[in-house]
Amino acid sequence: MTNRYNRHIILSEIGQEGQDKISKAKVLVIGAGGLGCPILQYLTAAGIGTLGIVDFDVVEISNLQRQILFGTSSLGENKAEAAKEHLKDLNDSISITSYPKKLTHKNAIELFNQYDIIVDGSDNFATRYLVNDASVITNKPLVFGSIYKFEGQVSVFNYSNGPSYRCLFPTPPEKGAVPNCSEIGVLGVLPGIIGTMQANEVLKIILGLGKPLSGKLLCYNALNNQSITLKINRSASEIETVLNSKDSFHTQDIEEVCEIEIDTISITEVITQSNIQIIDVRETHETPKVESLDVTYMPLSTLESQLEKINPEKKKVIFCQSGIRSKKAVSILKEFNVNNCYSIIEGAPDIFKLTKKEPSSDLSGFKNLTGLQNIKNND
């Protein structure tokens, strides 16, 4: 094994003693997606002795743009199990365990107790709060990472009496206030950058080298290559609240806050419909407008005061810039007993592609649309 880890061992700061620490470490990675792939690859190559992978999802073709651990041969396979197979080829001298199941309040504590360090590569707020709370209860350091379009964040929580994720974000965001992970898109290389940073923090913790990002949030922008580091203060009350929930933790239910149960419809489905009302809930300052369509403009900020614009006889199809506010609008309308409402999955940019020759109060004229072959719901 000396040859495999030679570049580590010849570093005076690591040496054989440091490499032995790495080989004895037990690390659990939550998620084998965009962040999880580079995290797992570098930790495997570094020789982490015991590696656990939790992911219940399967590999889809849209994942391959950024989840570089997989290939077309992995399509349809569970991500945790597919990752394990690929990683065994990278380093067959370490122990890798896959958990092809969903992380829940019922299994998190028992699972976390088996590992030294937890790494969060999840893509939704519900799981992040679950992972944080389970880490606090089991007293495990948590290496956190998140990505959004062209920006990423990295931090280390619950380390050496440092702050937790809830010290930074005490409560989850309101339903519908954050985009679904498959709706906003992400620069393909960004998960690689942030995931590699997370792997670096894991090794620093194991080796006791440098200064882990405990009490700090590193924010990186891929478009201008700039990064800033923000200070995070520890909130004793937030941590105490989590610890006090220890006995009832397993009875809690995980709530997917970035997924809300709203009826949705795609543009390709819309064009087959008749007797519908198209509603734009973007704000008045957002341009351009969709001039080629018969659209009712009802900004989300004033939606409740404009209910008289809604035609009760028609199906309501609602859109915004990215498909997030339209879901919120549908939720609000349901509260006012306005039914038969649908959020258009695609946002305004895709709707701009639509053209028709004759004005109409419905979409029956969309049989002459052009460019529909390029419209799909990408992640």
LUMDO-446897 format. One record per atom (N, C-alpha, C): x, z, y. Coordinates in steps of 0.001 Angstrom, whole numbers, plus 500000, padded with zeros to 6 digits. Example, Ala and Ser with C-alpha at 12.3 -4.5 7.8 and 13.67 -1.06 7.14 Angstrom:
<atoms>
513190507800494310;512300507800495500;513200507800496700;512850507080497750;513670507140498940;512900507870500030;
</atoms>
This chain:
<atoms>
500805500000498783;500000500000500000;500840500000501271;502143500311501127;503009500376502297;503049499039503022;503122497947502283;503191496633502907;501900496295503651;500766496636503087;499492496326503725;499388496979505101;499829498208505218;499668498947506471;500989499098507235;501934498209506939;503276498319507530;503255498361509045;502402497535509687;502400497493511159;501860498765511774;501086499521511007;500675500847511450;501815501845511256;502380501805510066;503359502819509684;504605502773510555;505010501565510981;506225501480511807;505974501880513256;504718502115513615;504436502689514932;504770504172514876;505655504619515743;506074506030515698;504908506973515937;503903506504516686;502747507357516981;501819507524515770;501973506651514769;501118506710513581;501929507123512366;502850506269511945;503685506589510794;502887506738509518;503563507180508459;502890507364507175;501854508480507245;502167509505508007;501246510637508137;499923510191508765;500019509357509789;498807508870510438;498011507954509532;498735507102508793;498031506203507881;497342506985506771;497928508085506369;497291508937505367;496000509544505912;495996509882507195;494777510403507819;493674509343507790;494068508115508074;493095507017508051;492524506841506647;493393506901505643;492955506675504261;492066507807503740;492121508969504378;491290510100503959;489985510183504758;489867509383505799;488695509453506673;487466508834506030;486309509384506386;485026508878505914;484180508512507127;483845507233507237;483147506724508410;481863506023507999;480769506371508669;479476505753508401;479095504856509578;478824503583509297;478458502621510334;476972502304510215;476240502536511299;474810502247511326;474604500845511879;474187499935511026;473963498555511440;475123497651511076;474811496548510429;475830495549510076;475511494241510787;475130494346512068;474781493175512854;475911492768513773;475561492416515018;476557491931515959;477687492909516200;477361494168516437;478385495195516643;479005495636515322;478159495794514313;478632496302513042;479677495424512377;479534494107512517;480489493195511856;481932493435512280;482268493390513578;483668493641513946;484099495078513686;483189496039513861;483522497432513555;483957497541512107;483148497010511210;483422497105509777;484690496361509389;484896495199509969;486080494411509617;487367495127509993;487418495658511206;488657496307511644;488881497665510981;487815498391510697;487982499666510001;488400499432508557;487867498388507953;488262498042506591;489722497626506552;490120496776507469;491511496315507515;492471497465507791;492010498435508601;492868499579508948;493060500519507777;492182500444506765;492344501279505578;491531502558505578;490405502567506322;489529503737506268;489185504019504807;489425505244504343;489303505532502915;487913505354502354;486909505850503090;485528505749502636;484678505212503765;484011504104503510;483220503422504531;481787503284504039;480837503711504861;479429503566504525;478750502596505474;477818501801504948;477130500792505762;475627500948505566;474908501185506672;473456501322506609;472800500149507320;471992499386506606;471225498298507221;470179497811506227;468922497761506650;467846497317505765;467484495854505993;468088495228507016;467732493867507412;468417492838506517;467961491583506596;468581490497505845;469226489504506809;470178488757506304;470903487779507119;470019486563507380;469875486204508656;469133485017509053;470076484053509753;469700482792509802;470606481784510361;470914482047511833;469967482643512572;470210482938513990;471241484045514174;471545484800513108;472560485849513189;473975485282513241;474169484100512668;475527483587512460;476248483251513757;475522483158514875;476143482863516161;477082483983516609;476891485198516088;477696486331516532;478064487295515395;477349487273514289;477624488201513195;478591487531512218;479852487541512622;480877486693512014;481321487147510630;480804488241510160;481124488685508806;480397487852507762;479328487160508191;478487486413507269;478671484910507418;478227484186506396;478224482728506433;476916482225505867;476793480932505729;475541480359505226;475239480828503804;476257481171503058;476039481653501690;475377483030501666;475382483720502810;474803485067502879;473341485068503302;472806483911503694;471443483844504195;470446484420503188;469577485292503675;468572485907502828;469026487178502141;470312487482502192;470838488685501545;470709489889502468;470623491068501885;470651492284502685;472002492397503389;471977492763504664;473214492783505453;474223493803504947;473758494989504574;474684496011504097;475392495566502823;474641494976501909;475226494545500645;476115493311500819;475671492389501696;476486491196501954;477789491586502635;477701492537503569;478897493006504264;479882493631503275;479360494443502377;480224495091501386;480997494058500572;480326493009500135;480986491988499324;482102491290500084;481846490972501347;482872490300502150;484034491249502457;483724492505502697;484763493467503046;485650493811501849;485094493768500651;485892494030499450;487008493012499308;486747491789499767;487781490760499716;488863491015500754;488467491641501871;489433491968502920;490335493112502505;489756494117501840;490551495264501401;489873495905500192;490410495660499025;489803496184497800;490341497546497409;491136498158498280;491736499452497952;490961500626498537;489875500364499272;489091501442499865;487711501504499209;487031502620499436;485692502806498875;484640502404499908;483767501472499525;482718501005500428;481364501205499753;480468501887500453;479126502123499925;478103501494500851;477219500697500284;476159500088501089;474858500860500893;474115501001501977;472810501659501953;471783500651502485;471226499830501601;470281498790502041;468888499361502294;468830500292503210;467557500944503520;467519501311504993;466350501671505448;466180502024506846;466596503469507080;467327503704508148;467693505072508514;466463505758509088;466134506921508583;464954507652509041;465301509119509245;464355509857509804;464541511301509961;464616511990508605;464066511366507591;464050511980506266;465393511875505558;466164510809505826;467420510630505085;468683510779505936;468541510856507254;469717510838508138;470638512046507954;470067513241507895;470902514444507818;471733514455506539;471102514213505423;471823514202504151;472917513143504145;472624511995504723;473590510903504763;474757511240505683;474467511741506863;475522512044507842;476459513132507338;475935514072506565;476762515170506061;477865514689505134;477750513478504630;478749512944503704;479930512274504416;479860512164505741;480886511426506485;481463512260507625;482640511829508108;483337512538509184;482931512037510561;482738510728510674;482459510090511966;481305509117511781;480404509074512761;479280508149512738;479503507088513815;479258505834513486;479401504743514449;478048504053514590;477555503982515817;476241503396516063;476374501933516474;475935501051515577;475907499624515877;474483499110515876;473523500002516123;472106499618516090;471735498839517344;470519498261517319;470116497393518425;468790497819519049;468390499076518848;467140499526519461;467234501002519834;466444501390520811;466524502744521346;466068503794520349;465066503492519562;464558504477518614;465656504928517657;466408503966517124;467482504311516195;468606505051516914;468891504674518148;469957505355518898;469653506836519091;468411507157519411;468050508563519575;468071509288518237;467631508632517181;467691509218515854;469134509502515459;470014508518515641;471427508675515290;472065509793516111;471760509835517400;472311510884518253;471889512266517764;470594512440517546;470090513759517180;470628514212515831;470706513298514882;471256513641513570;472739513986513677;473453513315514577;474877513611514782;475065514995515391;474202515340516339;474279516662516961;473999517749515927;472949517555515137;472560518552514139;473636518733513071;474276517641512670;475325517723511637;476715517925512238;476784517950513567;478049518155514290;479084517092513938;478652515836514013;479551514712513739;479825513926515022;481084513546515265;481374512681516420;480642511358516262;480127510844517377;479357509600517367;480004508586518301;480404507452517757;480976506369518556;479853505380518861;479529505254520126;478370504479520567;478773503150521197;477951502138520961;478142500851521616;476804500174521807;476661499401522873;475441498634523085;475789497369523853;474954496349523709;475184495078524393;473890494579525003;474029493830526100;472870493252526775;473325491973527477;472955490834526924;473269489533527492;474771489325527651;475355489696528794;476791489495529040;477511490822529276;476827491933529066;477406493241529368;477354494165528156;478322495076528097;478366496021526989;478785497400527443;478483498392526627;478829499780526916;479450500414525679;480403501314525905;481050502056524822;481229503499525263;480998504432524348;481240505842524640;481423506598523332;481873507837523451;481995508739522309;481191509986522627;480237510305521774;479360511450521987;479607512538520953;479226513751521341;479277514910520433;480684515141519873;481675514963520725;483072515109520302;483733516223521109;484306517196520413;485010518309521057;484174518955522165;482962519296521807;482040519951522733;481703519081523939;481755517764523752;481426516832524828;479943516524524866;479538515669525784;478120515331525945;477580514498524792;476259514448524695;475578513636523694;474910512453524385;474333511580523592;473621510424524149;472461510869525031;471797511949524641;470681512447525438;471135513059526760;472398513434526856;472917513927528136;472979512789529147;473156511578528647;473194510381529489;471796509822529705;471037509726528616;469667509205528655;468752510221527963;468209511185528701;467437512271528092;466233511827527288;465536510806527761;464329510373527065;464338508860526858;463686508403525802;463609506957525545;462845506254526659;463134504974526893;462398504225527912;460953504018527489;460121503731528450;458713503486528176;458554502248527305;457538502274526467;457269501117525621;457123499855526464;457767498795526011;457643497515526694;458541497375527906;459257498451528278;460108498392529464;461474497792529168;461797497666527893;463085497086527505;462826495868526629;463700494867526699;463465493654525939;463671493835524448;462909493087523697;463146492998522272;464496492323522060;465239492812521085;466604492333520887;466677490846520559;465587490282520085;465588488864519747;465069487995520889;464752488613522027;464136487855523110;465074487556524285;466112488359524456;466928488213525661;468194487402525448;468638487289524200;469864486554523930;471106487378524217;472245486914523711;473512487603523944;474649486605523767;475663486710524606;476857485884524466;477520486206523133;477775485188522333;478224485409520961;479467486258520807;480416486154521735;481665486906521592;481544488351522054;480492488678522810;480372490024523374;480319491115522306;479519490980521234;479537492018520208;480925492226519607;481697491148519526;483054491278519006;483931492134519898;483790491945521207;484579492724522169;484191494199522108;482891494464522191;482422495849522221;482624496524520862;482343495798519782;482531496366518454;483981496725518175;484904495891518660;486326496185518485;486715497432519269;486149497587520448;486390498806521230;485899500038520471;484744499917519821;484231501039519041;485166501381517887;485661500369517191;486599500605516092;487858501300516612;488290500920517799;489455501546518414;489223503024518661;488002503372519139;487687504781519389;487687505577518086;487207504967517005;487210505644515708;488636505989515293;489534505027515409;490924505264515014;491596506298515907;491288506293517184;491848507297518100;491409508701517699;490144508828517314;489636510135516898;490325510602515623;490447509708514648;491071510064513377;492530510460513566;493227509701514380;494669509907514559;495005510936515622;494026511312516432;494304512250517516;495178511636518589;495010510336518801;495830509609519770;495039509291521032;495736509229522146;495116508796523391;493985509707523834;493074509146524602;491940509898525128;490648509176524743;489959509677523740;488666509066523369;487703509089524554;486749508186524531;485797508049525633;484704509112525588;485107510347525378;484164511459525406;483929511855526856;482663511949527252;482351512264528638;482511511075529560;482671509884528974;482853508677529767;482038507533529163;481526506691530013;480814505493529579;481547504283530141;482155503512529258;482866502307529675;481871501154529707;481760500498530851;480844499372531028;481663498103531243;481422497106530429;482218495870530467;481337494673530784;481813493811531666;481112492582532024;481945491391531561;481392490606530643;482141489490530061;482274488311531017;481408488213532020;481447487067532926;482594487154533933;482932488368534344;484032488503535304;485191489331534765;485100489714533487;486151490511532837;486439491818533567;485441492345534211;485603493624534892;485010494748534061;485579495917534190;485035497095533519;485111498288534450;484133499159534333;484136500410535084;483867501538534103;484350502726534428;484135503885533578;483388504944534364;482245505345533854;481401506332534515;481522507683533812;481435508738534580;481517510086534015;480162510521533493;480153511167532336;478926511707531740;479059513220531665;478130513941532239;478151515395532204;477396515918530989;477916516954530412;477265517568529255;476066518388529714;474945518201529050;473747518980529338;473499519936528177;473797521188528389;473632522188527330;472178522281526888;471254522115527838;469835522239527503;469376521097526595;469868519880526844;469501518746525996;470009518946524569;471235519401524461;471820519611523138;471120520759522419;470788521798523157;470092522944522564;468710522540522051;468042521680522800;466721521205522378;466811520469521045;467822519642520895;468007518916519633;468303519887518494;469185520838518746;469547521800517702;468348522643517278;467475522930518227;466293523738517912;465290522982517041;465429521639517000;464512520828516189;465032520626514765;466122521285514436;466779521063513146;465833521252511968;465070522344511958;464221522647510812;463078521650510628;462619521065511725;461496520129511641;461934518671511765;463244518460511821;463775517119512067;463290516115511025;463290516500509778;462946515567508699;461479515170508703;460659515890509447;459229515571509486;458877514614510617;459837514310511475;459568513432512609;459486511985512152;458794511179512958;458662509753512671;459441508954513695;460214507997513208;460943507125514119;459972506148514756;460077505974516060;459187505078516787;460005503948517376;459711502744516966;460459501593517440;460022501255518854;460719501811519860;460282501627521231;460576500242521779;461449499461521101;461668498113521614;460787497116520878;459869497642520051;458878496795519399;457503497384519679;456636496666520300;455294497158520543;454294496217519894;453219496794519415;452243496003518687;451338495254519660;451759494086520032;451034493247520969;450836491884520325;449648491330520486;449402489987519962;450235488980520734;450978488160520025;451830487160520666;451449485765520190;451904484788520951;451642483392520621;452809482556521133;453178481528520430;454284480673520854;453746479468521619;454632478814522342;454227477629523099;453691476552522162;454329476397521022;453871475372520088;452474475671519560;452123476951519517;450759477313519131;449797477104520294;450279477402521499;449433477285522688;448929475859522864;449778474877522610;449402473488522899;448284472976521994;448007473727520936;446908473311520053;445596473981520434;445653474857521437;444479475633521806;443664474935522889;442405475299522971;441543474864524067;440805476078524603;440188475909525767;439439477005526394;440316478240526572;441465478041527216;442358479173527465;442666479279528954;443089480471529352;443521480736530716;444982481166530669;445825480442531403;447254480768531445;447498481697532621;448120482833532373;448345483831533412;449838484105533557;450353483995534769;451754484261535092;451834485632535759;452538486584535137;452613487942535688;453954488219536372;454724487161536641;455952487360537426;455585487710538861;456520488311539569;456281488688540956;456309487452541858;455739487579543041;455571486423543931;456900485834544381;457962486641544415;459254486133544885;460011485361543807;459512485395542582;460201484710541494;459790483239541467;460767482371541562;460528480929541575;461432480280540539;461179479035540117;460079478204540600;458773478516539880;457674478103540469;456389478231539812;456216477070538832;455275477224537942;455017476168536969;453967475243537557;454419474298538364;453508473444539119;452689472513538233;453219472166537059;452532471188536216;451374471781535418;451205473100535475;450162473747534706;449106474367535614;447926474523535084;446855475229535771;447040476711535456;447681477418536370;448100478792536115;447413479751537076;447024480902536554;446503481990537378;447642482969537625;447976483191538896;449080484084539229;448562485497539457;449046486430538620;448653487831538716;449889488697538493;450702488946539526;451922489752539357;451633491081538662;452513491456537775;452308492681537007;452118493894537913;452813493926539040;452734495075539941;451354495253540552;450571494177540590;449225494262541176;448152493835540180;448506493817538897;447611493295537872;446256494007537864;446292495314537948;445057496090537833;444075495828538972;444592495376540100;443711495134541253;443201493691541301;443587492882540305;443190491478540300;442420491083539048;441790492040538430;441092491773537182;439953490767537340;439455490620538583;438351489681538800;438787488238538592;440114487985538570;440611486634538351;440528486213536883;440294487161536014;440297486865534590;438963486280534152;439046485207533401;437851484558532867;437529485152531497;436429485920531394;436115486592530123;435741485633529004;435435484378529357;435011483407528353;436183482689527685;437375482917528212;438523482172527702;439546483099527038;440351482513526165;441489483227525606;442564483313526678;443127484515526884;444142484711527913;445537484637527297;446362483677527752;447749483590527305;448632483895528511;449493484892528359;450209485470529494;451707485287529314;452387484931530400;453832484778530317;454521485405531524;455817485651531365;456654486162532467;457996485440532370;459076486088532765;460378485430532735;460979485407531329;460795486506530585;461454486599529281;460542486999528137;459284487306528424;458370487722527371;458200489221527262;458800489974528205;458711491430528172;457533491938529000;457475491504530253;456376491951531114;455031491413530648;455054490267529991;453787489727529487;453202490642528418;454071491263527606;453591492228526624;452999493451527322;453687493887528368;453185495025529123;451831494687529733;451683493474530232;450419493043530831;449292493067529810;449570492584528604;448553492595527553;448131494029527248;449126494931527213;448830496338526951;447936496930528037;448232496597529303;447426497098530422;446012496545530351;445888495272530090;444565494648530034;443711495247528918;444333495597527807;443592496226526726;443012497558527161;443749498279528020;443259499557528520;442001499375529365;441852498183529955;440670497883530755;439640497084529946;439799497152528627;438873496482527707;438821494967527910;439920494393528359;440042492938528446;440705492481527154;439946491864526297;440440491490524976;440770490000524892;441158489588523702;441523488193523475;442690487770524362;443673488681524479;444864488426525307;446096488278524415;446956487335524787;448165487069524008;449375486926524926;450485487469524492;451746487311525222;452483486099524658;452850485155525537;453616483994525094;455043484451524786;455492484176523576;456801484642523132;457907484130524040;457879482840524340;458899482254525207;458621482625526659;459661482723527459;459488483032528870;459368481787529722;459325482000531037;459128480913531990;460115479758531828;461420480026531599;462352478895531476;461934477868530429;461400478333529296;460954477397528268;459649476734528667;458812477470529378;457540476894529804;457784475795530841;458858475924531615;459197474892532596;459416473538531930;459773473556530649;460054472304529950;458786471500529687;457649472172529793;456396471516529468;455922470625530612;455473469442530275;454895468540531270;453644467906530697;452716467546531547;451529466828531091;451098465851532171;450367464855531795;450035463786532728;448801464077533564;447794464721533004;446550464941533717;446317466431533943;445915466840535160;445591468238535379;444408468627534510;444390469868534089;443294470331533252;443167471827533360;441982472349533098;441773473786533127;442176474427531815;442468473603530809;442980474152529564;444223473363529173;444665473509527952;445896472850527520;445639471663526606;444438471113526636;444140469990525749;444988468778526073;445478468677527341;446297467535527720;447726467638527263;448079468709526526;449465468905526135;449881468058524949;449020467168524502;449401466292523394;450479465318523817;450697465161525127;451731464253525623;452978465002526077;453131466228525606;454281467038526007;455581466408525543;456610466652526317;457950466216525918;458863467421525842;459882467323525048;460869468389524973;460508469535524054;459358469459523364;458949470585522521;459902470787521347;460616469748520947;461500469896519811;462634470850520118;462874471144521403;463967472046521771;463498473463522023;462216473723521864;461681475040522176;461554475858520920;462213476996520896;462092477919519777;462483479302520264;462140480292519484;462407481681519871;463767482099519331;464770481908520147;466122482239519728;466416483702519965;467353484252519202;467857485583519526;469314485459519893;
</atoms>
